[in-house]
């Protein structure tokens, strides 16, 4: 590594005004990095914009818009009462953030979830098991042994 590389790896003035220590700054940067996919999806139309002058990109996003994006990050939650354990959402999750299988109610691992909303879009309308929650606390998922889904079996004549 050279001097330039060492300088790039330093967090710089981030957190200086707030009097934050290096560990806290790195933790906050890591949190924001997890939101990159969400931001790309939420602002995809603006991100497609192409300018001839690089200077014009400086005003593409306002400070308020960025603040709103970071403060109002959605969380996705599967309602155990509505989940039919069909696995459609789990198959669509780009980061395998949904745990569950056929016959087992699904839960979203919030640490893996990138907030892209793919699972929300994939959940069939007739079930509406997935919910998009903004500025709301997500309830603790059911323990695994309580997530078994009992399926209705039709009575077959002669049995």
Beta strands, then each sheet from edge to edge (+ up, - down):
strand 1: 74-78
strand 2: 98-101
strand 3: 104-108
strand 4: 130-134
sheet 1: 1+ 4-
sheet 2: 2+ 3-
end
